[in-house]
Amino acid sequence: MGGVDVPHDRHAVGHSDADVLLHAITDALLGAAGLPDIGVLFPNTEEANRGRDSADMLRLAYDRVTAAGYRLANLDAVVHAQRPKISPHKAAIVDRVAQIIGVESHQINVKAKTGEGVGPVGQEELIEARCVALLEKNEP
């Protein structure tokens, strides 16, 4: 999760490596720049994307963001998971995300919330992530 191995007795299922946090960050960055979303750029109908590293998708997406004339001011992400506990891994996740896109760690924030036993997150049926990215337009 977030490009970091977070030990757990279950694993995520998806067409790519199913890193829900990196996918949310990718979509937030693309959306903030007005670019197509992750499903358009890396469709699950293409065999080349099966098992694909989400860090690779994030890096390529951020390259598009910078090519469009933007740079990251900051991003704020929330992971909703009953288990595994994310808090012990937050610093490593922040550092890894910053490394993937080539920014400073202080520009990245990751928070974790549980479902407190309620709903699909609380019943451990899913893990979800949400992210907001603030971009700045580069000076001409």
C-alpha positions in Angstrom: 0.0 0.0 0.0 1.4 3.3 -1.0 4.3 1.5 -2.6 5.2 -0.1 0.7 4.8 -3.7 1.8 2.3 -3.6 4.6 2.1 -7.1 6.2 -1.4 -8.6 6.3 -3.1 -12.0 6.2 -5.1 -11.0 3.1 -4.1 -9.5 -0.2 -5.7 -6.9 -2.6 -7.3 -8.1 -5.8 -7.2 -6.1 -8.9 -6.1 -6.1 -12.6 -2.8 -4.3 -11.7 -1.1 -4.7 -8.4 -4.2 -3.2 -6.7 -2.4 -0.6 -4.7 -5.5 1.4 -3.7 -3.6 4.3 -2.3 -1.3 4.9 -5.3 -4.3 4.6 -7.6 -6.2 7.3 -5.6 -3.1 9.6 -5.7 -2.7 9.0 -9.4 -6.3 9.9 -10.1 -6.1 13.0 -7.8 -3.1 14.3 -9.6 -4.5 13.7 -13.1 -7.9 15.2 -12.1 -6.3 18.3 -10.6 -4.5 18.9 -14.0 -7.6 18.2 -16.0 -6.2 15.1 -17.6 -7.8 11.7 -18.3 -8.2 9.3 -15.3 -6.2 6.2 -14.5 -8.7 4.0 -16.2 -8.3 5.8 -19.5 -4.5 5.9 -19.4 -4.1 2.3 -18.1 -7.2 0.4 -19.0 -7.9 -3.0 -17.4 -8.8 -4.2 -20.9 -5.1 -4.1 -21.9 -3.1 -7.2 -21.0 0.0 -5.0 -20.5 -1.6 -3.6 -17.4 -2.2 -7.0 -15.7 -0.2 -7.0 -12.6 1.4 -3.6 -13.5 3.3 -1.8 -10.7 1.1 1.1 -9.5 4.3 3.1 -8.8 5.0 3.0 -12.5 1.5 4.2 -13.3 1.9 7.0 -10.8 5.3 8.1 -12.2 4.0 8.1 -15.8 0.8 10.0 -14.7 2.9 12.6 -12.8 5.1 13.0 -15.9 1.9 14.0 -17.8 1.0 16.4 -15.1 4.4 18.1 -15.3 4.3 18.1 -19.1 0.9 19.9 -18.8 2.7 22.7 -16.9 1.9 21.9 -13.3 3.9 20.9 -10.2 2.7 19.5 -6.9 2.1 21.9 -4.0 0.8 19.1 -1.7 -1.4 16.1 -1.5 -3.5 14.8 1.3 -4.7 11.2 1.3 -6.9 9.1 3.6 -6.8 5.3 3.7 -10.0 3.7 5.1 -9.1 0.2 6.4 -10.2 -1.8 9.4 -7.0 -3.9 9.0 -4.1 -3.8 8.5 -3.2 -0.8 10.6 -1.7 1.8 8.4 -0.3 4.3 11.1 2.9 2.3 11.8 3.7 2.5 8.0 2.7 6.1 7.3 6.3 7.6 7.3 7.5 4.9 4.9 4.5 5.4 2.7 5.0 9.2 2.6 8.7 8.8 1.8 7.9 6.3 -1.0 5.2 8.4 -2.6 7.6 11.4 -2.6 10.3 9.3 -4.1 8.1 7.9 -6.9 7.1 11.4 -8.1 10.3 13.2 -7.1 9.0 15.7 -4.6 9.7 16.4 -0.9 8.2 14.3 1.8 6.7 17.3 3.5 4.4 17.8 0.4 2.7 14.4 1.1 0.3 13.6 3.9 -1.3 10.3 4.6 -3.9 9.6 7.2 -5.6 6.3 8.2 -9.2 5.7 9.4 -11.0 2.5 10.4 -14.6 1.6 9.7 -15.0 1.0 13.5 -16.7 -2.3 12.6 -19.3 -0.7 10.4 -20.0 -1.0 6.7 -17.8 -2.7 4.1 -14.6 -1.1 5.4 -15.4 -2.0 9.0 -16.4 -5.6 8.0 -13.0 -5.9 6.2 -14.7 -6.3 2.8 -12.7 -3.5 1.3 -10.0 -0.9 1.7 -10.5 2.4 0.1 -8.4 5.5 -0.3 -9.2 9.1 -1.2 -6.8 11.9 -2.1 -6.8 15.6 -2.9 -4.0 17.1 -4.8 -3.1 20.8 -5.0 -1.2 21.7 -8.1 0.5 25.0 -9.0 0.9 26.2 -12.5 4.5 26.7 -13.6 5.5 30.2 -14.5 5.8 30.7 -18.3 
